[in-house]
Amino acid sequence: MTVTLSRERLNLRNVQGQVRPRRSGGGPAGKHPVVAVTGAARGIGRALVAQLATSAHVRKVVAIDDHRGDVPGVTWRVADVRDPALAGRLVGVDVVVHTDLDLAPDSEHRARRAFNVRGAQTVLTAAAAGRVGRVILVTSAMVYGAREDNPVPLPETTPLAADVDSSVAGDLLEIEQLARRSLRAHPGMELTVVRPAALVGGGIDTIVTRHFEAPRLLTVKGCEPRWQFCHLDDLSSALELAVAGEVTGEFAVGSDGWLDAAAVGELSGLRGIELPAGLTFGTAQRLHRVGVTPAPAADLRYVVYPWVVDCATLREAGWHPAYDNTQALEALLEGRVGHHAVAGRRITRKEATITAAGAAAGAGAVIGTAAIVRIARRRRKSGS
């Protein structure tokens, strides 16, 4: 079915079924924009430049990273997003999409925070200096926070309630706050903030994807988890509409609806383990404090509490995801082959088997997980 957006726009579907509005003139000032994408050699950035390279909405794609990538048909400019000289790389650019973020579960949180915040700050300053008309920031729906009492789904206008701490969500929240301050300093620049649900596909590696590499799926007593995913292809198509100016402001991206724990268990073939909230978060924080696990307890909230978002802005623009939550989860499960993790840290298959066997002991599973991870750390340090 074709949805009519206006008399000036003709809607076309791409091969994956997404609605793509065609404008009489895309981008700022009624023209097809020149678009720069940071972090273009990998992850979200690479998927986006590949999408934009063949887009009828875009005149030229400038791919920026600290090394050249493998996407053809774009102009590569090698630069560190933290370098003030970035402004020189943005000459002639109309729109900047900033995707160069460190979201890896194993990153040391102080170095990760410094990279993420400094990079976003430099991009915003360089864009203002280069008179770039619009900056598009890709953060995450994690900024809404994961809470036991969150409504399902969360409206896009929900106040941001992520914890201001050392978590990845804390990084993203600080970036959004920085961006708002930057707008006050540079009122001539437009800002769009795009918040995807739990990302999957294309080698995405996060605390959520590693949750599905575990021997068991953790749940907290008294709380029913709800799972919503966003496939990398769907994020790219949504960003293409943002580049074209079809959607602006702050909006979420994700598959329609959600999956409950029973559906996720059936699709994944993983059994669950239920623990009290106090034991779960208290133990997780202690293990993180001593360096046993990479993620703080706040990150664990995103795999046990709901943070489903209502993607109303995109829906009203006629956009539809190509992947439903079942298909997105299947893509995640395909990507986990050969990987095993507990508490966000990758371990060997043998260690994962031992952990799974101990999981039947309930509370002992958490202690067993800590022991397995400590063994793995000692082995890595000794080089055995």
C-alpha positions in Angstrom: 0.0 0.0 0.0 1.3 3.5 -0.9 0.8 6.3 1.6 0.3 9.8 0.3 2.3 12.5 2.2 1.4 15.5 0.1 0.6 16.5 -3.4 4.3 17.4 -4.0 5.7 14.0 -2.9 5.6 10.7 -4.6 6.2 7.8 -2.2 8.3 4.9 -3.4 9.2 1.6 -1.6 12.7 0.3 -1.6 13.4 -3.4 -2.0 13.0 -3.9 1.8 9.5 -2.3 1.9 10.2 1.0 3.5 8.4 4.1 2.4 10.7 6.7 0.9 9.1 10.0 0.2 10.6 11.8 -2.9 10.9 15.5 -2.5 10.8 18.1 -5.3 14.0 19.4 -3.6 15.7 17.5 -0.8 17.6 19.0 2.1 18.3 22.6 3.2 17.3 25.6 1.2 15.3 23.3 -1.2 18.3 21.6 -2.7 19.9 18.2 -2.6 22.4 18.5 0.2 26.0 17.6 0.5 26.1 15.3 3.5 29.1 14.5 5.8 29.0 11.3 8.0 31.4 10.8 10.8 32.5 7.3 11.8 31.9 6.3 8.2 34.2 3.4 8.0 32.3 1.1 10.4 29.1 0.4 12.2 26.2 2.9 11.9 28.3 5.3 9.8 29.3 2.7 7.2 25.7 1.5 6.8 24.5 5.1 6.4 27.1 6.1 3.8 26.3 3.0 1.8 22.6 4.0 1.9 23.3 7.6 1.0 25.7 6.8 -1.8 22.8 5.7 -4.0 20.2 8.1 -2.6 18.3 10.4 -4.9 18.0 12.8 -2.0 21.7 13.5 -1.7 24.0 15.4 -4.1 27.3 14.3 -2.5 28.4 12.1 0.4 31.6 13.0 2.4 32.7 10.1 4.5 34.8 11.0 7.5 36.8 8.7 9.8 40.3 8.1 11.1 40.9 5.8 8.2 39.5 5.2 4.7 36.6 2.7 4.5 35.5 0.4 1.7 32.3 2.1 0.5 32.6 3.3 -3.1 30.9 6.3 -4.6 31.7 8.7 -1.7 34.4 11.2 -0.9 36.7 10.0 1.9 38.3 12.6 4.2 40.5 11.2 6.9 40.2 13.0 10.2 39.8 12.5 14.0 36.5 13.9 15.1 38.2 15.3 18.2 40.6 17.4 16.2 39.6 21.1 15.8 40.9 20.9 12.3 37.7 18.9 11.5 36.2 22.3 10.5 38.4 22.2 7.4 36.9 18.9 6.4 33.4 20.3 6.5 33.9 22.9 3.8 30.9 22.9 1.4 28.8 20.5 3.6 25.1 21.2 4.2 24.3 18.4 6.7 26.5 16.5 9.2 25.4 13.2 10.6 27.5 12.3 13.7 27.8 8.5 14.3 31.4 8.3 15.5 30.7 6.9 19.0 32.4 4.3 21.2 29.6 2.1 22.5 31.6 -1.1 23.1 30.9 -2.9 26.4 34.6 -3.5 27.0 35.7 0.1 26.7 37.2 1.8 29.8 34.4 4.2 30.8 36.6 7.3 31.4 38.4 7.0 28.0 35.0 6.2 26.3 33.3 9.2 27.9 36.2 11.5 26.9 36.1 10.3 23.3 32.3 10.4 23.0 31.8 13.8 24.5 34.9 15.5 23.0 34.0 14.1 19.6 30.4 15.4 19.7 31.6 18.8 21.0 34.2 19.1 18.2 31.6 18.2 15.6 29.1 20.7 16.8 31.8 23.5 17.0 33.2 22.6 13.6 29.8 22.5 12.0 29.0 26.0 13.4 32.4 27.3 12.2 31.8 25.9 8.8 28.3 27.3 8.6 26.8 23.8 8.2 23.0 24.2 8.2 22.1 21.1 10.2 23.7 18.5 12.5 22.1 15.1 13.0 23.1 13.3 16.2 22.6 9.6 16.6 22.2 8.7 20.3 19.8 6.0 21.6 16.4 5.5 23.2 18.5 4.5 26.2 18.4 8.2 27.2 14.8 7.7 28.3 16.0 5.3 31.0 15.0 1.7 31.7 12.6 1.5 34.6 10.4 -1.1 36.1 7.4 1.2 35.9 8.1 2.6 32.4 4.9 2.8 30.3 5.0 0.6 27.2 5.6 2.2 24.8 7.3 5.4 25.9 6.1 8.5 24.0 8.9 10.4 22.2 8.2 13.4 24.4 9.0 11.5 27.6 11.5 13.4 29.7 15.0 11.9 29.5 15.6 9.9 32.7 18.7 7.8 32.1 21.2 7.7 35.0 23.9 10.4 34.9 26.8 7.9 35.6 29.6 6.0 33.9 27.2 4.0 31.7 26.9 4.3 27.9 23.5 5.9 28.4 25.2 8.5 30.6 27.5 9.3 27.7 24.6 9.8 25.4 22.7 11.9 27.8 25.6 14.2 28.3 26.0 14.5 24.5 22.3 15.5 24.1 22.7 18.1 26.9 25.9 19.4 25.2 24.0 19.7 21.9 21.2 21.8 23.4 23.8 24.2 24.9 25.5 24.4 21.5 22.2 25.4 19.9 22.0 28.4 22.3 25.5 29.4 21.3 24.9 28.9 17.6 21.2 29.7 17.0 21.6 29.6 13.2 22.2 25.8 13.2 19.5 23.2 13.2 19.7 20.1 15.3 18.1 16.7 14.8 18.4 13.9 17.4 17.7 10.3 16.4 17.2 7.7 19.1 17.2 4.1 17.9 15.9 1.2 20.1 18.3 -1.7 20.8 20.5 -1.9 17.6 21.1 -5.2 15.9 22.8 -6.2 12.6 26.0 -5.3 10.9 28.3 -6.5 13.6 26.7 -4.3 16.3 28.3 -5.1 19.7 26.5 -3.7 22.8 25.5 -4.7 26.3 22.1 -5.8 24.8 23.6 -8.0 22.0 25.9 -9.6 24.5 23.0 -10.4 26.8 21.9 -12.9 24.1 25.4 -14.5 24.1 24.8 -15.6 27.7 23.9 -19.2 28.6 20.7 -18.0 30.3 18.6 -14.9 29.9 18.5 -12.9 33.1 15.2 -11.6 34.5 14.3 -9.7 37.7 11.6 -11.1 39.9 8.4 -9.1 39.7 9.2 -7.4 36.4 8.2 -8.6 32.9 10.8 -7.5 30.3 9.7 -6.1 26.9 12.1 -6.2 24.0 12.1 -3.8 21.0 14.9 -3.8 18.4 16.1 -1.5 15.6 17.8 -3.1 12.7 20.8 -1.2 11.3 19.1 -1.1 7.8 16.0 0.6 9.3 18.1 3.1 11.2 19.9 4.0 7.9 16.6 4.5 6.0 15.3 6.7 8.8 18.5 8.8 8.8 18.1 9.2 5.1 14.7 10.9 5.7 16.3 13.1 8.3 19.1 14.1 5.9 16.4 15.0 3.3 14.6 17.1 5.9 11.5 14.9 5.9 11.7 14.4 9.7 13.3 16.8 12.1 13.5 17.5 15.8 13.9 14.6 18.3 12.5 11.2 17.3 12.9 7.5 17.9 13.5 4.6 15.5 12.6 1.0 16.0 10.5 -2.0 15.0 6.7 -1.7 15.7 5.6 -3.1 19.1 7.6 -5.4 21.3 8.3 -9.0 22.3 7.7 -10.4 25.7 10.0 -12.8 27.6 8.1 -15.9 26.4 8.4 -15.0 22.8 12.1 -14.1 23.2 12.8 -17.4 25.0 11.1 -19.4 22.3 12.9 -17.6 19.4 16.3 -17.7 21.1 16.1 -21.2 22.6 17.6 -19.7 25.8 16.1 -20.5 29.2 15.7 -17.8 31.7 17.0 -17.3 35.2 15.1 -15.1 37.6 16.8 -13.3 40.5 15.8 -10.7 43.0 16.5 -7.1 42.0 18.6 -6.3 45.0 20.9 -9.3 44.5 21.1 -8.7 40.7 22.1 -5.0 40.8 24.0 -5.1 44.0 26.2 -8.0 42.8 26.6 -6.4 39.4 27.8 -3.1 40.8 30.3 -4.8 43.1 31.7 -6.9 40.3 32.0 -3.8 38.1 33.7 -1.8 40.9 36.5 -4.3 41.2 36.9 -4.6 37.4 35.4 -8.1 37.0 32.6 -7.0 34.6 32.7 -4.2 32.0 29.3 -2.8 32.5 28.0 -0.9 35.6 24.7 -1.9 37.2 22.9 0.9 35.4 23.6 -0.8 32.0 22.1 -4.0 33.3 18.8 -2.2 33.6 18.5 -2.2 29.8 18.3 -6.0 29.7 15.8 -6.5 32.5 13.5 -3.4 32.4 11.5 -2.0 29.5 12.5 1.0 27.3 10.2 0.4 24.4 9.5 3.6 22.4 6.6 4.8 20.2 8.1 5.9 16.9 5.3 8.3 16.2 7.3 10.9 14.2 8.5 8.5 11.6 5.1 6.7 11.4 3.4 10.1 10.7 5.9 10.7 8.0 4.9 7.5 6.2 8.0 5.5 7.2 7.7 1.9 8.1 10.5 -0.5 9.4 11.5 -3.3 7.1 12.2 -5.6 10.1 9.7 -6.5 12.7 11.0 -7.4 16.2 11.1 -11.1 15.4 13.2 -10.6 12.3 15.5 -8.2 14.1 16.0 -10.7 16.9 16.8 -13.4 14.4 19.5 -11.2 12.9 20.9 -10.6 16.4 20.9 -14.4 17.1 22.7 -15.1 13.8 25.4 -12.6 14.8 26.1 -14.2 18.1 27.4 -17.5 16.6 30.8 -18.3 18.1 30.4 -15.7 20.9 29.8 -16.4 24.6 29.3 -13.8 27.3 28.3 -13.4 30.9 27.6 -10.1 32.6 28.7 -8.4 29.4 32.1 -9.9 29.3 33.1 -12.4 26.5 34.3 -15.8 27.8 35.2 -19.1 26.2 32.7 -21.8 25.3 33.9 -24.1 28.1 33.5 -21.3 30.7 30.0 -20.6 29.3 29.1 -24.3 29.8 30.3 -24.2 33.4 28.3 -21.0 34.0 25.1 -22.5 32.5 25.4 -25.6 34.6 25.7 -23.5 37.7 22.8 -21.3 36.8 20.4 -23.8 38.2 21.6 -22.8 41.7 19.8 -19.4 41.4 21.7 -16.9 43.5 24.8 -19.1 43.0 24.7 -18.3 39.3 25.8 -14.8 40.0 28.7 -15.9 42.2 29.6 -18.6 39.6 29.6 -16.0 36.9 32.1 -13.9 38.9 34.3 -16.9 39.4 34.3 -17.7 35.7 35.1 -14.2 34.8 38.0 -14.0 37.3 39.5 -17.1 35.9 39.2 -15.7 32.4 40.9 -12.5 33.5 43.8 -14.3 35.1 44.3 -16.4 32.0 44.5 -13.4 29.8 46.9 -11.6 32.1 49.2 -14.7 32.2 48.9 -15.2 28.5 47.9 -18.9 28.9 
